[in-house]
Amino acid sequence: MAGANALLLRALLESGCEVHFFSKASFVDPRAAAGGHPGFQFTDVDNRITDALRTGTERVPAVGLLTRMLDVFRYNRMVVRAMEREHNRSPFDVCVWLGDYARGRVAGLPTVSFAQGAPGTDARSVLRRFPEIVRHAGWAIAWKWRLLALMRLSNPGLPRFDFSDSIVVGSSRSRRILREEFRIPDARTASLPYPIDLEMFHPGPAPESDRRMRCLWLGRIVPRKRLDLFLDGIARTIRDGADVGATVVGRVGFVPGYEKLIAAFPFPERLDWIPSVPRSGVPGLMRAHDLLIQPSEEEDFGSSVAEAQACGLPVIVGKTNGNADYLCAADMQLQTDDPGELARAISAITSRAHRSPEPSRTFAVTTFDKAKIATRLMGLLATLVAARKGGGS
């Protein structure tokens, strides 16, 4: 969400908002994104003492965990106290936590969390896909992550929802999880897509019509992202006679062993694996492909899906992917986890007589423009502030 935050910050400033940003500069320094705008102020909250303690002990078993927890607690407390001091001097209208759930609150100040979806998505995936993790990583590592997942989903591992008057997430899928898993009523949540850099991500020259159809998978290689479903669907499509190839871009994440899926792919001449691509190279990578596939579970808002649409690519998303809120006529959503359904979807897009980038590009420009999303966010904030002033909840 870091890139989206920079776009959103600039859009809020350009629309006339005054923004006072509180963060540790060594962690997030927004001054380059703000571009010296007169409505922008920055307070560097530097927790150097506990940060140094964490750095010096992070490799020591048990001790490292405790010092990390202390560092996080101390930093969050310092941020809230810095906001409180400034609010007492010159009152704010609203506090927005970008990319995270509020880690505290200033008395009397309405607080909004623009979070990266419902908490614990990877943890729930670890529990659901435990047998698969055992198969790839072994019992010891699988049980380690199972226990950590259970800790993440316990009360101490979850954020304090009561610090937020309102929670904004990227999709209705995330709102549904907040309601069903955490009992947060819809009245306290809203959904907004992230803005996309539409100048950076745009269509390129039309590809040769007779070249092989190229499918792209982009993201962390972790259980929730369903690389297995992607590869099985591609293999099924090839067996059915389609002239397609695939590229996987991403590193193996917190569970080792998932590279075995790539090594076992039955058509290695049709598959490329690129562990990483610099951010500046992603638009060109997308323009070199014809289709992006993201079969992830519980995706809040996959920015790579929106970026692919901005480049004019059709996309296929999984059955619980929040990007289903933001699909156009060129795109498809899977209804099952059946590789056969994915293969049929790939074949359907491949067989289209005309694969113009215009429908996807037009939709992206309409949906992910930073000014439009900033305007919608300001409307949500204004409604919250008005409700608080009027005595509403």
C-alpha positions as a Markdown table, in Angstrom:
| # | Residue | x | y | z |
|---|---|---|---|---|
| 1 | Met | 0.0 | 0.0 | 0.0 |
| 2 | Ala | 3.0 | 2.3 | 0.2 |
| 3 | Gly | 2.7 | 3.5 | -3.4 |
| 4 | Ala | -1.0 | 4.1 | -3.0 |
| 5 | Asn | -0.4 | 6.1 | 0.2 |
| 6 | Ala | 2.0 | 8.4 | -1.6 |
| 7 | Leu | -0.6 | 9.0 | -4.4 |
| 8 | Leu | -3.4 | 9.5 | -1.9 |
| 9 | Leu | -1.3 | 11.9 | 0.2 |
| 10 | Arg | -0.6 | 14.1 | -2.9 |
| 11 | Ala | -4.2 | 14.0 | -3.9 |
| 12 | Leu | -5.5 | 15.1 | -0.5 |
| 13 | Leu | -3.0 | 18.0 | -0.5 |
| 14 | Glu | -3.9 | 19.0 | -4.0 |
| 15 | Ser | -7.6 | 19.0 | -3.1 |
| 16 | Gly | -7.0 | 21.6 | -0.3 |
| 17 | Cys | -6.6 | 19.4 | 2.8 |
| 18 | Glu | -3.9 | 20.2 | 5.3 |
| 19 | Val | -2.0 | 17.1 | 6.4 |
| 20 | His | 0.2 | 16.7 | 9.4 |
| 21 | Phe | 2.0 | 13.4 | 9.0 |
| 22 | Phe | 3.5 | 11.5 | 12.1 |
| 23 | Ser | 6.0 | 8.7 | 11.4 |
| 24 | Lys | 9.6 | 7.6 | 11.9 |
| 25 | Ala | 11.5 | 8.9 | 8.9 |
| 26 | Ser | 13.7 | 5.9 | 8.7 |
| 27 | Phe | 10.5 | 3.8 | 8.3 |
| 28 | Val | 8.2 | 6.0 | 6.3 |
| 29 | Asp | 9.3 | 9.4 | 5.1 |
| 30 | Pro | 6.5 | 11.1 | 3.2 |
| 31 | Arg | 8.3 | 14.3 | 2.5 |
| 32 | Ala | 9.3 | 13.4 | -1.1 |
| 33 | Ala | 5.7 | 12.4 | -1.9 |
| 34 | Ala | 4.4 | 15.7 | -0.4 |
| 35 | Gly | 6.6 | 17.7 | -2.7 |
| 36 | Gly | 7.0 | 20.7 | -0.4 |
| 37 | His | 3.3 | 21.4 | -0.4 |
| 38 | Pro | 2.4 | 24.4 | 1.8 |
| 39 | Gly | -0.4 | 22.4 | 3.5 |
| 40 | Phe | 2.0 | 19.6 | 4.6 |
| 41 | Gln | 3.8 | 19.2 | 7.9 |
| 42 | Phe | 5.9 | 16.3 | 9.1 |
| 43 | Thr | 6.9 | 15.1 | 12.6 |
| 44 | Asp | 9.6 | 12.6 | 12.9 |
| 45 | Val | 8.8 | 10.2 | 15.7 |
| 46 | Asp | 12.2 | 8.5 | 16.4 |
| 47 | Asn | 12.2 | 5.7 | 18.9 |
| 48 | Arg | 15.9 | 5.3 | 18.7 |
| 49 | Ile | 16.5 | 3.7 | 22.1 |
| 50 | Thr | 14.1 | 0.8 | 21.8 |
| 51 | Asp | 14.9 | 0.5 | 18.1 |
| 52 | Ala | 18.6 | 0.0 | 19.0 |
| 53 | Leu | 17.7 | -2.5 | 21.6 |
| 54 | Arg | 15.6 | -4.5 | 19.1 |
| 55 | Thr | 18.4 | -4.4 | 16.5 |
| 56 | Gly | 21.0 | -5.6 | 19.0 |
| 57 | Thr | 18.9 | -8.6 | 20.3 |
| 58 | Glu | 16.7 | -9.6 | 17.4 |
| 59 | Arg | 18.7 | -12.8 | 16.8 |
| 60 | Val | 18.5 | -13.9 | 20.4 |
| 61 | Pro | 15.7 | -16.5 | 20.9 |
| 62 | Ala | 12.8 | -15.3 | 23.1 |
| 63 | Val | 14.7 | -12.1 | 24.0 |
| 64 | Gly | 14.4 | -10.9 | 20.4 |
| 65 | Leu | 10.7 | -11.4 | 20.4 |
| 66 | Leu | 10.3 | -9.5 | 23.6 |
| 67 | Thr | 12.4 | -6.5 | 22.4 |
| 68 | Arg | 10.5 | -6.4 | 19.1 |
| 69 | Met | 7.2 | -6.3 | 21.0 |
| 70 | Leu | 8.6 | -3.6 | 23.3 |
| 71 | Asp | 9.8 | -1.6 | 20.3 |
| 72 | Val | 6.4 | -1.7 | 18.6 |
| 73 | Phe | 4.6 | -0.8 | 21.8 |
| 74 | Arg | 6.9 | 2.1 | 22.5 |
| 75 | Tyr | 6.8 | 3.5 | 18.9 |
| 76 | Asn | 3.0 | 3.4 | 18.7 |
| 77 | Arg | 2.8 | 5.1 | 22.1 |
| 78 | Met | 5.2 | 7.8 | 21.0 |
| 79 | Val | 3.2 | 8.4 | 17.8 |
| 80 | Val | -0.1 | 8.9 | 19.6 |
| 81 | Arg | 1.5 | 11.2 | 22.2 |
| 82 | Ala | 3.1 | 13.3 | 19.5 |
| 83 | Met | -0.3 | 13.6 | 17.8 |
| 84 | Glu | -1.9 | 14.5 | 21.2 |
| 85 | Arg | 0.6 | 17.3 | 21.9 |
| 86 | Glu | 0.0 | 18.8 | 18.4 |
| 87 | His | -3.8 | 18.4 | 18.7 |
| 88 | Asn | -3.7 | 20.3 | 22.0 |
| 89 | Arg | -1.8 | 23.2 | 20.3 |
| 90 | Ser | -3.7 | 23.3 | 17.0 |
| 91 | Pro | -6.7 | 20.9 | 16.9 |
| 92 | Phe | -7.1 | 18.5 | 14.0 |
| 93 | Asp | -10.4 | 17.6 | 12.5 |
| 94 | Val | -9.7 | 13.9 | 12.0 |
| 95 | Cys | -7.0 | 11.3 | 12.4 |
| 96 | Val | -6.3 | 8.8 | 9.6 |
| 97 | Trp | -4.0 | 5.8 | 10.0 |
| 98 | Leu | -2.8 | 4.9 | 6.5 |
| 99 | Gly | -2.1 | 1.3 | 5.8 |
| 100 | Asp | -2.7 | 0.1 | 9.4 |
| 101 | Tyr | -5.3 | -0.2 | 12.2 |
| 102 | Ala | -5.1 | 2.7 | 14.7 |
| 103 | Arg | -2.6 | 1.8 | 17.4 |
| 104 | Gly | -4.1 | 4.3 | 19.9 |
| 105 | Arg | -6.3 | 7.4 | 19.9 |
| 106 | Val | -6.3 | 11.0 | 20.9 |
| 107 | Ala | -9.2 | 11.9 | 23.2 |
| 108 | Gly | -12.0 | 13.7 | 21.3 |
| 109 | Leu | -10.4 | 13.2 | 17.8 |
| 110 | Pro | -12.4 | 11.1 | 15.3 |
| 111 | Thr | -10.1 | 8.3 | 14.1 |
| 112 | Val | -10.2 | 6.4 | 10.8 |
| 113 | Ser | -8.1 | 3.4 | 9.9 |
| 114 | Phe | -7.5 | 2.9 | 6.2 |
| 115 | Ala | -6.2 | -0.7 | 6.7 |
| 116 | Gln | -4.9 | -3.3 | 4.3 |
| 117 | Gly | -7.9 | -5.5 | 4.7 |
| 118 | Ala | -9.2 | -7.6 | 7.5 |
| 119 | Pro | -6.4 | -8.8 | 9.9 |
| 120 | Gly | -5.1 | -12.3 | 9.9 |
| 121 | Thr | -5.6 | -13.3 | 6.2 |
| 122 | Asp | -2.3 | -15.1 | 6.0 |
| 123 | Ala | -2.9 | -16.7 | 9.4 |
| 124 | Arg | -6.3 | -18.1 | 8.4 |
| 125 | Ser | -4.8 | -19.4 | 5.1 |
| 126 | Val | -2.0 | -21.2 | 7.1 |
| 127 | Leu | -4.7 | -23.0 | 9.1 |
| 128 | Arg | -6.8 | -23.9 | 6.0 |
| 129 | Arg | -3.8 | -25.1 | 4.0 |
| 130 | Phe | -1.9 | -26.8 | 6.8 |
| 131 | Pro | -1.7 | -30.3 | 5.0 |
| 132 | Glu | -0.3 | -28.5 | 1.9 |
| 133 | Ile | 2.3 | -26.7 | 4.0 |
| 134 | Val | 3.3 | -30.0 | 5.7 |
| 135 | Arg | 3.8 | -31.5 | 2.2 |
| 136 | His | 6.1 | -28.7 | 1.0 |
| 137 | Ala | 7.9 | -27.6 | 4.2 |
| 138 | Gly | 7.7 | -30.6 | 6.5 |
| 139 | Trp | 6.1 | -31.1 | 9.9 |
| 140 | Ala | 8.4 | -28.9 | 12.0 |
| 141 | Ile | 8.0 | -25.8 | 9.9 |
| 142 | Ala | 4.3 | -26.4 | 9.4 |
| 143 | Trp | 3.6 | -26.6 | 13.1 |
| 144 | Lys | 5.7 | -23.5 | 13.8 |
| 145 | Trp | 3.5 | -21.5 | 11.4 |
| 146 | Arg | 0.3 | -23.1 | 12.7 |
| 147 | Leu | 1.1 | -22.0 | 16.2 |
| 148 | Leu | 2.1 | -18.5 | 15.1 |
| 149 | Ala | -1.1 | -18.3 | 13.1 |
| 150 | Leu | -3.2 | -19.2 | 16.2 |
| 151 | Met | -1.3 | -16.6 | 18.1 |
| 152 | Arg | -2.0 | -14.0 | 15.4 |
| 153 | Leu | -5.7 | -14.8 | 15.5 |
| 154 | Ser | -5.9 | -14.6 | 19.3 |
| 155 | Asn | -6.9 | -11.5 | 21.1 |
| 156 | Pro | -3.3 | -10.4 | 21.9 |
| 157 | Gly | -2.4 | -10.8 | 18.2 |
| 158 | Leu | -5.3 | -8.7 | 16.8 |
| 159 | Pro | -5.5 | -4.9 | 16.6 |
| 160 | Arg | -7.6 | -2.9 | 18.9 |
| 161 | Phe | -10.7 | -2.2 | 16.8 |
| 162 | Asp | -12.1 | 0.2 | 19.4 |
| 163 | Phe | -9.4 | 2.7 | 18.6 |
| 164 | Ser | -11.1 | 3.3 | 15.2 |
| 165 | Asp | -14.4 | 5.1 | 14.8 |
| 166 | Ser | -14.5 | 3.9 | 11.2 |
| 167 | Ile | -12.5 | 1.4 | 9.2 |
| 168 | Val | -11.9 | 1.7 | 5.5 |
| 169 | Val | -10.7 | -1.3 | 3.6 |
| 170 | Gly | -10.2 | -2.0 | -0.1 |
| 171 | Ser | -13.2 | -4.2 | -0.9 |
| 172 | Ser | -16.6 | -5.5 | 0.2 |
| 173 | Arg | -14.9 | -8.9 | 0.7 |
| 174 | Ser | -12.8 | -7.4 | 3.6 |
| 175 | Arg | -15.9 | -5.7 | 5.0 |
| 176 | Arg | -17.7 | -9.0 | 5.1 |
| 177 | Ile | -14.8 | -10.6 | 7.0 |
| 178 | Leu | -14.7 | -7.8 | 9.5 |
| 179 | Arg | -18.4 | -8.3 | 10.0 |
| 180 | Glu | -18.5 | -12.1 | 10.2 |
| 181 | Glu | -15.1 | -12.8 | 11.9 |
| 182 | Phe | -14.8 | -9.8 | 14.2 |
| 183 | Arg | -18.4 | -8.6 | 14.6 |
| 184 | Ile | -17.7 | -5.1 | 13.3 |
| 185 | Pro | -21.0 | -3.7 | 12.0 |
| 186 | Asp | -21.2 | -2.4 | 8.4 |
| 187 | Ala | -22.1 | 1.0 | 9.8 |
| 188 | Arg | -18.5 | 1.3 | 11.0 |
| 189 | Thr | -16.8 | 0.2 | 7.8 |
| 190 | Ala | -16.5 | 1.3 | 4.2 |
| 191 | Ser | -14.6 | 0.2 | 1.1 |
| 192 | Leu | -12.4 | 2.2 | -1.3 |
| 193 | Pro | -10.0 | 1.0 | -3.9 |
| 194 | Tyr | -6.4 | 2.2 | -3.7 |
| 195 | Pro | -5.3 | 4.8 | -6.3 |
| 196 | Ile | -3.1 | 3.6 | -9.1 |
| 197 | Asp | -0.3 | 5.6 | -10.9 |
| 198 | Leu | -2.1 | 5.8 | -14.2 |
| 199 | Glu | 0.9 | 7.6 | -15.8 |
| 200 | Met | 3.3 | 4.9 | -14.9 |
| 201 | Phe | 0.9 | 2.1 | -15.8 |
| 202 | His | -0.5 | 2.4 | -19.3 |
| 203 | Pro | -0.9 | 0.2 | -22.4 |
| 204 | Gly | 2.0 | -0.3 | -24.7 |
| 205 | Pro | 2.2 | -1.1 | -28.5 |
| 206 | Ala | -0.2 | -3.7 | -29.7 |
| 207 | Pro | 1.5 | -7.2 | -29.5 |
| 208 | Glu | 1.8 | -9.4 | -32.5 |
| 209 | Ser | -1.5 | -11.2 | -33.1 |
| 210 | Asp | 0.1 | -14.6 | -33.7 |
| 211 | Arg | 2.4 | -14.8 | -30.7 |
| 212 | Arg | 1.9 | -17.2 | -27.8 |
| 213 | Met | -0.6 | -16.0 | -25.2 |
| 214 | Arg | 1.4 | -15.0 | -22.1 |
| 215 | Cys | -0.1 | -15.3 | -18.6 |
| 216 | Leu | 1.4 | -13.5 | -15.6 |
| 217 | Trp | 1.4 | -14.3 | -11.9 |
| 218 | Leu | 2.8 | -11.6 | -9.7 |
| 219 | Gly | 3.1 | -11.6 | -5.9 |
| 220 | Arg | 4.6 | -13.2 | -2.8 |
| 221 | Ile | 4.8 | -17.0 | -3.0 |
| 222 | Val | 2.8 | -17.8 | 0.2 |
| 223 | Pro | -0.1 | -20.3 | 0.7 |
| 224 | Arg | -2.8 | -17.7 | 0.4 |
| 225 | Lys | -1.7 | -16.6 | -3.0 |
| 226 | Arg | -2.6 | -20.0 | -4.5 |
| 227 | Leu | 0.4 | -20.5 | -6.9 |
| 228 | Asp | -0.7 | -24.1 | -7.0 |
| 229 | Leu | -4.0 | -23.2 | -8.5 |
| 230 | Phe | -2.4 | -20.9 | -11.1 |
| 231 | Leu | 0.1 | -23.6 | -12.2 |
| 232 | Asp | -2.5 | -26.4 | -12.3 |
| 233 | Gly | -4.8 | -24.2 | -14.4 |
| 234 | Ile | -2.0 | -23.3 | -16.8 |
| 235 | Ala | -1.0 | -27.0 | -17.1 |
| 236 | Arg | -4.6 | -28.0 | -17.8 |
| 237 | Thr | -4.9 | -25.2 | -20.5 |
| 238 | Ile | -1.7 | -26.5 | -22.2 |
| 239 | Arg | -3.0 | -30.1 | -22.1 |
| 240 | Asp | -6.2 | -28.9 | -23.7 |
| 241 | Gly | -4.1 | -27.7 | -26.7 |
| 242 | Ala | -3.9 | -24.0 | -26.1 |
| 243 | Asp | -0.7 | -22.2 | -27.1 |
| 244 | Val | -0.1 | -20.4 | -23.8 |
| 245 | Gly | 3.0 | -19.7 | -21.6 |
| 246 | Ala | 3.3 | -18.3 | -18.1 |
| 247 | Thr | 5.6 | -16.2 | -16.0 |
| 248 | Val | 5.7 | -16.3 | -12.2 |
| 249 | Val | 7.2 | -13.2 | -10.6 |
| 250 | Gly | 7.8 | -13.3 | -6.8 |
| 251 | Arg | 10.0 | -14.8 | -4.1 |
| 252 | Val | 9.1 | -17.7 | -1.8 |
| 253 | Gly | 7.7 | -16.1 | 1.4 |
| 254 | Phe | 7.6 | -17.2 | 5.0 |
| 255 | Val | 7.0 | -20.9 | 4.2 |
| 256 | Pro | 9.9 | -22.5 | 2.4 |
| 257 | Gly | 9.4 | -25.3 | -0.1 |
| 258 | Tyr | 6.9 | -23.7 | -2.4 |
| 259 | Glu | 9.5 | -23.5 | -5.1 |
| 260 | Lys | 8.9 | -27.2 | -5.5 |
| 261 | Leu | 5.6 | -26.3 | -7.3 |
| 262 | Ile | 7.6 | -24.5 | -10.0 |
| 263 | Ala | 10.2 | -27.3 | -10.3 |
| 264 | Ala | 7.4 | -29.8 | -10.7 |
| 265 | Phe | 5.6 | -28.0 | -13.5 |
| 266 | Pro | 5.1 | -30.5 | -16.3 |
| 267 | Phe | 5.8 | -28.1 | -19.1 |
| 268 | Pro | 9.0 | -26.3 | -18.0 |
| 269 | Glu | 9.6 | -24.8 | -21.5 |
| 270 | Arg | 6.4 | -22.9 | -21.1 |
| 271 | Leu | 7.2 | -21.4 | -17.7 |
| 272 | Asp | 9.5 | -18.6 | -16.5 |
| 273 | Trp | 10.2 | -17.8 | -12.9 |
| 274 | Ile | 11.6 | -14.3 | -12.1 |
| 275 | Pro | 12.2 | -14.0 | -8.3 |
| 276 | Ser | 12.0 | -10.2 | -8.3 |
| 277 | Val | 11.5 | -7.2 | -10.6 |
| 278 | Pro | 12.3 | -3.6 | -9.6 |
| 279 | Arg | 9.2 | -1.4 | -9.2 |
| 280 | Ser | 10.2 | 0.5 | -12.3 |
| 281 | Gly | 10.2 | -2.7 | -14.4 |
| 282 | Val | 6.7 | -3.8 | -13.5 |
| 283 | Pro | 4.8 | -1.8 | -16.2 |
| 284 | Gly | 7.0 | -3.1 | -18.9 |
| 285 | Leu | 6.6 | -6.7 | -17.5 |
| 286 | Met | 2.8 | -6.3 | -17.6 |
| 287 | Arg | 2.8 | -4.9 | -21.2 |
| 288 | Ala | 4.9 | -8.0 | -22.3 |
| 289 | His | 2.0 | -10.2 | -21.2 |
| 290 | Asp | -1.6 | -10.7 | -22.3 |
| 291 | Leu | -3.4 | -11.7 | -19.1 |
| 292 | Leu | -2.9 | -11.4 | -15.3 |
| 293 | Ile | -4.2 | -14.1 | -13.0 |
| 294 | Gln | -4.5 | -13.6 | -9.3 |
| 295 | Pro | -6.3 | -16.6 | -7.7 |
| 296 | Ser | -5.6 | -15.4 | -4.1 |
| 297 | Glu | -7.8 | -16.2 | -1.1 |
| 298 | Glu | -9.2 | -13.3 | 0.9 |
| 299 | Glu | -7.4 | -10.7 | -1.1 |
| 300 | Asp | -8.4 | -7.2 | 0.1 |
| 301 | Phe | -7.3 | -5.3 | -3.0 |
| 302 | Gly | -4.6 | -6.6 | -5.2 |
| 303 | Ser | -2.9 | -3.5 | -6.6 |
| 304 | Ser | -1.2 | -5.6 | -9.3 |
| 305 | Val | -4.7 | -6.5 | -10.6 |
| 306 | Ala | -5.6 | -2.8 | -10.9 |
| 307 | Glu | -2.2 | -2.0 | -12.4 |
| 308 | Ala | -2.6 | -4.7 | -15.0 |
| 309 | Gln | -6.0 | -3.3 | -15.9 |
| 310 | Ala | -4.4 | 0.2 | -16.3 |
| 311 | Cys | -1.9 | -1.4 | -18.7 |
| 312 | Gly | -4.9 | -2.8 | -20.7 |
| 313 | Leu | -4.7 | -6.4 | -19.6 |
| 314 | Pro | -7.7 | -8.5 | -18.8 |
| 315 | Val | -7.5 | -10.2 | -15.4 |
| 316 | Ile | -8.8 | -13.4 | -13.8 |
| 317 | Val | -9.3 | -13.3 | -10.0 |
| 318 | Gly | -10.1 | -16.0 | -7.4 |
| 319 | Lys | -13.5 | -16.6 | -5.9 |
| 320 | Thr | -12.7 | -14.7 | -2.6 |
| 321 | Asn | -10.6 | -12.0 | -4.2 |
| 322 | Gly | -11.8 | -8.5 | -3.2 |
| 323 | Asn | -10.9 | -7.2 | -6.7 |
| 324 | Ala | -14.1 | -8.8 | -7.8 |
| 325 | Asp | -15.6 | -5.4 | -6.9 |
| 326 | Tyr | -13.5 | -3.7 | -9.6 |
| 327 | Leu | -13.8 | -5.9 | -12.7 |
| 328 | Cys | -14.9 | -4.8 | -16.2 |
| 329 | Ala | -16.4 | -6.8 | -19.1 |
| 330 | Ala | -12.9 | -8.0 | -20.1 |
| 331 | Asp | -12.3 | -9.7 | -16.8 |
| 332 | Met | -13.4 | -12.9 | -15.1 |
| 333 | Gln | -13.9 | -14.1 | -11.5 |
| 334 | Leu | -13.6 | -17.8 | -10.6 |
| 335 | Gln | -16.4 | -19.4 | -8.7 |
| 336 | Thr | -14.5 | -22.4 | -7.5 |
| 337 | Asp | -10.9 | -23.6 | -6.8 |
| 338 | Asp | -11.1 | -26.1 | -9.7 |
| 339 | Pro | -8.1 | -25.8 | -12.0 |
| 340 | Gly | -10.5 | -26.9 | -14.8 |
| 341 | Glu | -12.5 | -23.7 | -14.3 |
| 342 | Leu | -9.4 | -21.6 | -14.5 |
| 343 | Ala | -8.3 | -23.4 | -17.6 |
| 344 | Arg | -11.6 | -22.7 | -19.2 |
| 345 | Ala | -11.4 | -19.0 | -18.2 |
| 346 | Ile | -7.9 | -18.7 | -19.8 |
| 347 | Ser | -9.1 | -20.4 | -23.0 |
| 348 | Ala | -12.2 | -18.1 | -23.1 |
| 349 | Ile | -10.0 | -15.0 | -23.0 |
| 350 | Thr | -7.4 | -16.5 | -25.4 |
| 351 | Ser | -10.1 | -17.2 | -28.0 |
| 352 | Arg | -11.5 | -13.7 | -28.1 |
| 353 | Ala | -11.3 | -12.3 | -31.6 |
| 354 | His | -10.3 | -8.8 | -30.4 |
| 355 | Arg | -8.4 | -8.2 | -27.3 |
| 356 | Ser | -8.3 | -4.4 | -27.2 |
| 357 | Pro | -6.7 | -2.8 | -24.2 |
| 358 | Glu | -9.3 | 0.0 | -24.3 |
| 359 | Pro | -12.0 | -1.5 | -22.0 |
| 360 | Ser | -9.6 | -2.3 | -19.3 |
| 361 | Arg | -7.7 | 1.0 | -19.6 |
| 362 | Thr | -10.9 | 3.0 | -19.6 |
| 363 | Phe | -12.2 | 1.2 | -16.6 |
| 364 | Ala | -9.0 | 1.7 | -14.7 |
| 365 | Val | -8.9 | 5.4 | -15.4 |
| 366 | Thr | -12.5 | 5.8 | -14.2 |
| 367 | Thr | -12.0 | 3.7 | -11.1 |
| 368 | Phe | -8.5 | 4.1 | -9.8 |
| 369 | Asp | -7.8 | 7.8 | -10.3 |
| 370 | Lys | -6.2 | 9.3 | -7.3 |
| 371 | Ala | -8.2 | 12.5 | -7.3 |
| 372 | Lys | -11.5 | 10.6 | -7.4 |
| 373 | Ile | -10.5 | 8.3 | -4.6 |
| 374 | Ala | -9.3 | 11.2 | -2.5 |
| 375 | Thr | -12.7 | 12.9 | -3.0 |
| 376 | Arg | -14.5 | 9.8 | -1.9 |
| 377 | Leu | -12.2 | 9.5 | 1.2 |
| 378 | Met | -12.8 | 13.1 | 2.1 |
| 379 | Gly | -16.5 | 12.5 | 1.9 |
| 380 | Leu | -16.3 | 9.6 | 4.3 |
| 381 | Leu | -14.1 | 11.7 | 6.7 |
| 382 | Ala | -16.5 | 14.7 | 6.6 |
| 383 | Thr | -19.5 | 12.4 | 7.3 |
| 384 | Leu | -17.7 | 11.0 | 10.4 |
| 385 | Val | -16.7 | 14.4 | 11.7 |
| 386 | Ala | -20.2 | 15.8 | 11.2 |
| 387 | Ala | -21.6 | 12.8 | 13.1 |
| 388 | Arg | -19.3 | 13.3 | 16.0 |
| 389 | Lys | -20.1 | 17.0 | 16.2 |
| 390 | Gly | -23.8 | 16.2 | 16.0 |
| 391 | Gly | -23.5 | 13.7 | 18.8 |
| 392 | Gly | -23.8 | 10.6 | 16.5 |
| 393 | Ser | -21.8 | 7.4 | 16.9 |
